[in-house]
Amino acid sequence: MFFVNRRASSVFVALLGGMVSVAFAGTGLAVPTGMSPYLYGMHDEPDLSLLPSVDGCARGWVTLLEYIGDSGDCAMDFSRLADQGYGVILRLDWGGGPPLPTTPEQVAGYAAKFARCVQGAVGVKVWVVGNEPNIGWGYPYTPAEYADIYLAVMGEVNALPDADEHEILFAPMSPWAWTAAWGDWDDGLAAAIDRVRAQGG
């Protein structure tokens, strides 16, 4: 997964570098609740025995999905995983058809709802804005559209008093997909990241 948050935490610098165990376990640093020092994990909540504790405390990552729409309250509790030492990554999709909003009004509502979820959730500090925007999903997102959705989410999350405690990740790309707006997936990803950075993200 890729991210362009305003800061790079030591956790994810290490994660992206493949040296997670060195970052925490090797230095004796405490692992924050809802995080994991390990690189391995599973999407969806697995049979948790598949992610055994290596040191009696920390475990791998569990990536979960919630559909949040663009209105209403949001409070989710993942302490059942975080308190057992699992790292929790929560992907927030707008809906089950297009994973992200498609109109300016929906984008504004989704971004505000995303921030309410971040503010109200327990046991999760790592978030993903949608999923695989380089696949059609019934709506052909462009890199610029995805970047603008991400920027809207970051604008809302950054206004929270505890924003620095959270990592807001770019959606992962589908490496096998090719759509006109994205070309090869990494070209479109680069364009989306460049747009976010140009806007100060």
Rosetta blueprint (number, residue, H / E / L):
1 M L
2 F E
3 F E
4 V L
5 N L
6 R L
7 R L
8 A L
9 S L
10 S H
11 V H
12 F H
13 V H
14 A H
15 L H
16 L H
17 G H
18 G L
19 M L
20 V H
21 S H
22 V H
23 A H
24 F L
25 A L
26 G L
27 T L
28 G L
29 L L
30 A L
31 V L
32 P L
33 T L
34 G L
35 M L
36 S L
37 P L
38 Y L
39 L L
40 Y L
41 G E
42 M E
43 H E
44 D L
45 E L
46 P L
47 D L
48 L H
49 S H
50 L H
51 L L
52 P L
53 S L
54 V L
55 D L
56 G L
57 C L
58 A L
59 R L
60 G L
61 W E
62 V E
63 T E
64 L E
65 L E
66 E E
67 Y E
68 I L
69 G L
70 D L
71 S L
72 G L
73 D L
74 C L
75 A L
76 M L
77 D E
78 F L
79 S H
80 R H
81 L H
82 A H
83 D L
84 Q L
85 G L
86 Y L
87 G E
88 V E
89 I E
90 L E
91 R E
92 L E
93 D E
94 W L
95 G L
96 G L
97 G L
98 P L
99 P L
100 L L
101 P L
102 T L
103 T L
104 P H
105 E H
106 Q H
107 V H
108 A H
109 G H
110 Y H
111 A H
112 A H
113 K H
114 F H
115 A H
116 R H
117 C H
118 V H
119 Q H
120 G H
121 A L
122 V E
123 G L
124 V L
125 K L
126 V E
127 W E
128 V E
129 V E
130 G L
131 N L
132 E L
133 P L
134 N L
135 I L
136 G L
137 W L
138 G L
139 Y L
140 P L
141 Y L
142 T L
143 P H
144 A H
145 E H
146 Y H
147 A H
148 D H
149 I H
150 Y H
151 L H
152 A H
153 V H
154 M H
155 G H
156 E H
157 V H
158 N L
159 A L
160 L L
161 P L
162 D L
163 A H
164 D H
165 E H
166 H L
167 E E
168 I E
169 L E
170 F E
171 A L
172 P L
173 M L
174 S L
175 P L
176 W L
177 A L
178 W L
179 T E
180 A L
181 A L
182 W L
183 G E
184 D L
185 W H
186 D H
187 D H
188 G H
189 L H
190 A H
191 A H
192 A H
193 I H
194 D H
195 R H
196 V H
197 R H
198 A H
199 Q L
200 G L
201 G L
